[in-house]
Amino acid sequence: MVSILAAIAAIASASAGLPVKAPADVGMSARRLEAINRVVLRGIAAGGYPGAAVVVGRKGVTVWQRGFGRLSWEASSPRVSPDRTIYDLASLTKVVGTTTAIMVLYDQGRIGLDVPVSAYLPAFSGGYKDSVTVRQLLTHRSGLPSGRELWRLASTPDEARRYVLETPLECKPGDCYIYSDLGADVLGMIVEAVSGERLDVFLDEHVFQPLGMADTFFRPADSLKSRVAPTELTPPRGYPLQGEVHDENAYALGGIAGHAGLFSTAGDLAVFAQMMLNGGTYGGTRIVSDSTVGLFTRRAAGTRALGWDTCDDGGDGSCGRFLSERAYGHTGFTGTSLWIDPDRQMFVVLLTNRVHAARARRPAKVIADVRADLADAAAFAVTDAPTYAIAIPVSYRADRELGWNRPVHIHRSRRSRAAHRARRAHRAHRRARAQAPATKHQR
């Protein structure tokens, strides 16, 4: 109980972000939310990431918010704060940034989802590219490949942009699903062409400033470096990265790209998530219409919505197994994730820098399990909706740590384990007899 009260007091001391209430005030169990502490700390102990920021919100308020560990593995490194520690969001840029910008322009009637991309970007043309639509870019069905090594090919951001637009398709538009960073980059260029503003300027003016997201931006200022969680120690750039985008292609594009480059805090993302849950409005400011939010977050092709992803039908994705069918979200390569469940009026934010000198053998497996566990823990904590009431599990994925640092062995039966222990004891006994001094009778 002491730790629960301490967590609530820590949240209440925050100067920005969502209002704060105790979990019980919005139909959630504080005791069940305590599992978040164990899950995240196990990930740190296993060497998956040096620190993490977590925010869980429901019904318009924050109910759980905490920083874990430190910005780096150094003992002198600052401790993580969910309101102050700034993380490289990686592919969360695709939804918090680029998709949201497209939503704003769609709302204004300046972008059509089924309009060919070439209508906005004439350089994106030739062959089947002439028929690629904005909708197909959003659902990763444009035919564009997942990416290309812009950082090897281009010497300037303008040259990198040209390579993006000239990239040939791998299949006919609509015929295949390829999760594409290049598609998100093209979407960012559409925003710039239609608005006449650079992507970062447009987002700051139309989204981040109106929402009070003061710590969300591309290319953090040098004065903020001490608050930014470091990422790669030995990247191709040849120096450790802190406050500079981790993704090499985003760096080649000047640090401002449709697929990566955005930095933010967990507290800022909580405000963004609540805006989405509110149907496009927050604090009296409307960013987009509720119908646009509904359209872009509804499953459209496979598991993909427009820009956003939805929960995997098998229950093995980053949203865990128990969020509702209408839940939507996204992840980022650096170890970030955001999941929003409109049926429960709930969201879960997780920010880490798992690419920073991870000590686990398989840090990708660690962060995958922790992401899913957090979503499940939040779902388990909901107590006021019988439809969604779920029995708390005996253990979480993080408790089992399967495949984190040791090979996964085939499970032995109780009898075979007992036989194995007996054989091992017998061998030890024989070794002890062989090494013992001979008795008089043995001589």
C-alpha positions in Angstrom: 0.0 0.0 0.0 2.9 2.4 0.7 4.3 1.9 -2.8 0.8 2.6 -4.3 0.4 5.8 -2.3 4.0 6.9 -3.2 3.3 6.4 -6.9 0.1 8.4 -6.7 1.9 11.2 -4.8 4.6 11.2 -7.4 2.1 11.6 -10.2 0.3 14.4 -8.4 3.5 16.3 -8.1 3.9 16.5 -11.9 3.4 20.1 -13.2 2.1 19.2 -16.7 0.1 16.6 -18.5 -3.2 15.0 -17.8 -5.1 15.5 -14.5 -4.3 12.8 -11.9 -6.7 10.5 -10.0 -6.3 7.3 -8.0 -7.0 4.2 -10.0 -10.1 3.4 -7.9 -11.6 6.7 -8.9 -11.9 5.5 -12.6 -12.7 1.9 -12.0 -9.2 0.4 -11.9 -7.3 -1.7 -9.3 -4.1 -0.1 -8.0 -3.0 -3.5 -6.7 -3.2 -5.0 -10.1 -1.4 -2.1 -11.7 1.5 -2.8 -9.3 2.4 -5.6 -11.7 3.8 -2.9 -14.0 6.6 -2.3 -11.6 7.7 -5.9 -11.5 7.5 -6.3 -15.3 9.5 -3.2 -16.2 12.1 -3.8 -13.5 12.6 -7.4 -14.7 13.4 -6.0 -18.1 16.0 -3.7 -16.7 17.5 -6.5 -14.5 17.7 -8.7 -17.6 19.7 -6.1 -19.5 17.0 -5.2 -22.0 17.2 -1.5 -21.4 18.7 0.9 -18.8 15.5 2.7 -18.1 11.8 3.2 -19.0 9.0 5.7 -18.7 5.4 4.4 -18.3 2.1 6.2 -18.2 -1.4 4.5 -18.0 -4.5 6.7 -18.3 -8.2 6.1 -18.2 -11.3 8.2 -18.5 -9.4 11.4 -19.1 -6.8 11.1 -16.2 -3.5 9.6 -15.5 -3.7 6.7 -13.0 -0.2 5.3 -13.2 3.0 7.1 -14.1 6.5 6.2 -13.2 10.1 6.4 -14.4 12.3 3.3 -14.0 16.1 3.0 -14.0 18.4 5.6 -15.6 19.0 7.2 -19.0 22.1 5.0 -19.5 23.8 2.1 -17.7 26.1 4.4 -15.9 25.5 4.7 -12.2 25.9 8.5 -12.4 23.3 8.8 -15.2 20.1 10.7 -14.3 17.1 8.8 -13.3 14.2 8.5 -15.8 11.3 10.9 -15.3 8.1 10.3 -17.3 7.6 14.0 -17.6 11.1 15.1 -18.3 13.1 12.3 -19.9 13.0 12.7 -23.7 13.1 9.6 -25.9 13.7 9.0 -29.5 10.3 7.7 -30.6 11.5 5.9 -33.8 8.4 4.6 -35.7 5.9 6.2 -33.3 6.8 9.2 -35.5 4.6 7.5 -38.2 1.4 7.9 -36.2 2.0 10.7 -33.6 3.6 12.8 -36.3 3.0 11.9 -40.0 -0.4 10.3 -39.8 -1.7 13.0 -37.6 -0.6 15.6 -40.1 -2.4 13.8 -42.8 -5.5 13.6 -40.6 -5.4 17.4 -40.1 -5.1 18.0 -43.9 -7.8 15.4 -44.7 -10.1 17.2 -42.2 -9.4 20.5 -44.0 -10.3 18.9 -47.3 -6.8 19.5 -48.7 -5.9 15.8 -49.0 -8.0 12.9 -50.5 -7.3 9.4 -49.4 -7.9 7.9 -52.9 -6.1 10.6 -54.8 -2.9 9.4 -56.6 0.2 10.5 -54.8 1.5 11.9 -58.1 -1.2 14.6 -57.8 0.7 16.0 -54.8 4.2 14.9 -55.7 4.7 14.9 -59.5 8.2 13.4 -59.1 6.5 10.2 -57.7 5.5 8.8 -61.0 6.1 6.3 -63.7 4.5 2.9 -64.3 2.4 1.6 -61.5 3.5 4.5 -59.3 1.0 6.7 -61.1 -1.8 4.7 -59.5 -0.5 4.6 -55.9 -2.9 6.4 -53.5 -2.5 8.1 -50.2 -4.7 5.4 -48.6 -2.3 2.7 -49.9 0.7 4.5 -48.4 -1.1 4.6 -45.0 -1.9 0.9 -45.1 1.5 -0.1 -46.4 0.1 -1.5 -49.6 1.7 0.9 -52.0 4.2 -1.6 -53.3 7.2 0.4 -52.0 9.9 -1.6 -50.4 10.5 -1.4 -46.6 13.4 0.9 -47.1 16.7 1.5 -48.8 20.1 2.6 -47.5 19.7 6.3 -48.1 22.6 7.0 -45.6 24.9 5.1 -48.0 23.5 6.6 -51.2 22.9 10.3 -50.4 25.3 13.0 -49.4 22.6 15.7 -48.7 19.0 15.6 -47.4 17.7 16.8 -50.8 19.5 13.9 -52.5 18.0 11.5 -50.0 14.5 12.8 -50.7 15.2 12.3 -54.4 16.2 8.7 -53.8 12.9 8.1 -51.8 10.8 9.5 -54.6 12.6 7.5 -57.3 12.5 4.2 -55.5 10.8 1.5 -57.8 7.9 -0.5 -56.5 8.3 -4.2 -55.5 4.8 -5.1 -56.5 1.6 -3.7 -58.0 -0.1 -1.3 -55.7 -2.7 -3.1 -53.5 -1.3 -6.5 -54.3 1.1 -6.9 -51.4 1.7 -5.7 -47.8 5.2 -4.4 -47.1 5.7 -2.4 -43.9 7.5 0.6 -45.5 9.5 3.4 -44.0 9.7 4.9 -47.5 5.9 5.1 -47.7 5.8 7.1 -44.5 8.5 9.4 -45.9 6.4 10.0 -49.0 3.5 10.8 -46.7 5.6 13.4 -44.9 6.5 14.9 -48.3 2.8 15.1 -49.2 2.2 17.1 -46.0 4.9 19.5 -46.9 3.8 19.9 -50.6 0.2 20.5 -49.6 0.8 22.8 -46.6 3.8 24.6 -47.9 5.5 24.0 -44.5 8.2 21.7 -43.4 6.8 18.6 -41.6 8.2 19.6 -38.2 6.8 23.2 -38.5 3.4 22.0 -39.5 3.1 19.5 -36.7 4.3 22.0 -34.1 1.8 24.6 -35.3 -1.2 22.4 -35.8 -0.7 19.6 -33.2 2.0 19.9 -30.5 1.7 23.6 -29.5 -2.2 23.5 -29.4 -2.0 20.4 -27.1 0.7 21.9 -24.9 3.2 19.1 -25.9 6.2 21.3 -25.2 8.7 18.4 -25.2 7.7 16.9 -28.5 9.8 17.8 -31.6 12.3 16.8 -34.2 16.0 17.6 -33.7 16.1 18.5 -30.0 18.1 21.6 -29.1 21.5 21.1 -27.6 20.3 22.6 -24.4 18.0 19.6 -23.9 20.7 17.0 -24.5 21.0 16.1 -20.8 17.3 15.1 -20.7 17.5 12.9 -23.8 18.0 9.2 -23.4 21.0 8.1 -25.4 20.7 5.4 -28.1 23.4 3.8 -30.2 27.0 3.8 -28.9 28.7 2.7 -32.2 26.5 3.7 -35.1 27.7 4.1 -38.7 28.1 7.8 -38.0 31.1 6.9 -35.8 30.1 8.5 -32.4 27.6 7.8 -29.6 24.1 9.2 -30.2 22.3 11.4 -27.7 19.7 13.9 -28.9 20.3 12.9 -32.5 17.9 10.6 -34.4 18.9 6.9 -34.1 17.6 5.9 -37.5 20.3 6.4 -40.2 17.9 7.1 -43.0 16.0 9.7 -41.0 19.4 11.3 -40.3 20.2 11.2 -44.0 16.9 13.1 -44.6 18.1 15.8 -42.2 16.6 14.5 -39.0 13.0 15.3 -40.1 11.3 12.3 -41.8 7.9 10.8 -42.1 9.1 7.5 -40.7 11.3 8.5 -37.7 12.9 11.5 -36.0 10.4 12.6 -33.5 11.4 12.9 -29.8 9.0 13.1 -26.9 8.2 12.4 -23.2 5.8 9.8 -21.9 3.8 12.7 -20.3 3.4 14.4 -23.7 2.3 11.2 -25.3 -0.3 10.8 -22.6 -1.9 14.1 -23.7 -1.8 13.0 -27.3 -3.4 9.7 -26.5 -6.2 11.4 -24.5 -6.8 13.7 -27.5 -7.4 10.6 -29.6 -9.7 9.1 -27.0 -11.6 12.3 -26.9 -12.3 12.1 -30.6 -9.7 14.7 -31.7 -10.0 17.3 -29.0 -8.3 18.1 -25.7 -8.5 21.0 -23.3 -11.0 22.8 -25.4 -8.8 22.6 -28.5 -9.9 20.5 -31.5 -7.1 19.0 -33.6 -9.2 16.9 -35.9 -12.8 15.8 -36.1 -14.2 12.7 -34.3 -15.2 11.2 -37.6 -11.6 11.5 -38.8 -10.3 9.8 -35.7 -12.8 7.0 -36.2 -11.8 6.6 -39.9 -8.1 6.5 -39.3 -8.1 4.2 -36.4 -10.5 1.6 -37.8 -9.0 -1.6 -39.3 -8.8 -1.1 -43.0 -6.6 -3.8 -44.5 -5.2 -6.8 -42.6 -4.4 -5.6 -39.1 -3.6 -2.1 -40.4 -5.8 0.9 -39.9 -4.8 4.2 -41.7 -1.3 4.7 -40.4 -2.1 3.0 -37.2 -1.9 -0.7 -36.4 -4.5 -2.8 -34.5 -4.1 -5.8 -32.3 -2.9 -9.0 -33.8 -5.6 -11.6 -34.0 -3.3 -14.3 -32.5 -2.8 -12.2 -29.3 1.0 -12.3 -29.6 1.6 -8.7 -30.6 2.7 -5.7 -28.6 -0.8 -4.9 -27.4 -1.0 -8.2 -25.5 -4.0 -10.5 -25.5 -6.8 -8.6 -23.7 -7.2 -5.1 -25.3 -10.5 -4.7 -27.1 -11.1 -5.3 -30.8 -11.1 -1.5 -31.4 -7.7 -0.9 -29.8 -5.1 0.7 -32.0 -1.4 1.7 -31.5 2.1 1.4 -32.8 5.7 0.6 -31.8 9.1 2.1 -32.4 12.4 0.3 -33.0 14.2 2.1 -30.2 11.8 0.4 -27.7 8.8 2.6 -27.6 5.0 1.8 -27.9 1.6 3.5 -27.6 -1.6 1.6 -27.3 -5.1 3.2 -27.1 -8.3 1.2 -26.2 -11.4 3.3 -26.9 -13.7 0.7 -25.5 -12.0 0.9 -22.1 -11.3 4.6 -22.5 -7.7 3.7 -21.7 -4.1 4.1 -23.0 -0.7 2.7 -22.2 2.6 4.5 -23.0 6.0 2.8 -22.8 9.2 4.6 -23.7 12.7 2.9 -23.5 16.0 3.1 -25.2 16.6 -0.6 -25.6 19.1 0.1 -28.5 21.5 1.6 -26.0 24.2 -1.0 -25.2 21.6 -3.6 -24.3 23.1 -6.3 -22.0 20.5 -9.0 -22.8 21.3 -11.4 -25.5 17.9 -10.8 -27.2 16.8 -7.3 -26.2 14.1 -7.4 -28.9 12.5 -10.3 -27.1 12.7 -8.5 -23.8 10.9 -5.4 -25.0 8.3 -7.4 -27.0 7.3 -9.3 -23.8 7.4 -6.1 -21.6 5.2 -4.2 -24.1 2.6 -7.0 -24.2 2.7 -7.4 -20.4 2.0 -3.7 -19.8 -1.0 -3.8 -22.1 -2.3 -6.9 -20.3 -1.6 -5.5 -16.8 -3.6 -2.4 -17.7 -6.5 -4.5 -19.0 -6.4 -6.7 -15.9 -6.7 -3.6 -13.8 -10.1 -2.5 -15.2 -12.7 -3.5 -12.6 -15.8 -1.5 -13.5 -16.7 -3.1 -16.8 -18.0 -6.7 -16.4 -17.6 -7.2 -20.2 -13.8 -6.6 -19.9 -13.2 -8.0 -16.4 -10.3 -10.5 -16.6 -8.9 -12.8 -14.0 -5.3 -11.8 -13.0 -2.7 -14.2 -14.4 -0.5 -16.4 -12.3 2.6 -15.0 -14.1 3.5 -12.6 -16.9 5.8 -13.1 -19.8 8.5 -11.1 -17.9 8.2 -13.5 -15.0 9.1 -16.4 -17.4 11.8 -14.6 -19.3 11.6 -17.2 -22.1 14.4 -16.6 -24.7 15.7 -13.4 -23.0 19.2 -14.6 -22.1 19.2 -18.4 -22.2 18.2 -20.9 -24.8 14.6 -22.1 -24.4 14.8 -25.8 -23.5 12.2 -28.4 -24.2 10.1 -29.0 -21.1 10.9 -32.2 -19.3 8.2 -34.3 -17.5 8.4 -34.6 -13.7 9.5 -38.2 -14.0 12.3 -37.4 -16.5 13.5 -34.5 -14.3 13.6 -36.8 -11.3 15.5 -39.4 -13.4 17.9 -36.8 -14.6 18.6 -35.6 -11.0 19.2 -39.3 -10.0 21.6 -39.9 -12.8 23.5 -36.7 -11.9 23.7 -37.6 -8.2 24.9 -41.1 -9.2 27.7 -39.7 -11.4 28.7 -37.3 -8.6 28.9 -40.1 -6.1 31.1 -42.2 -8.5 33.4 -39.2 -9.0 33.7 -38.7 -5.2 34.5 -42.4 -4.6 37.2 -42.3 -7.4 38.8 -39.2 -5.8 38.6 -40.4 -2.2 41.8 -42.0 -0.6 41.7 -45.8 -0.7 40.6 -47.6 2.6 42.6 -50.5 4.1 40.2 -53.0 2.7 40.6 -51.6 -0.8 44.3 -51.8 -0.6 
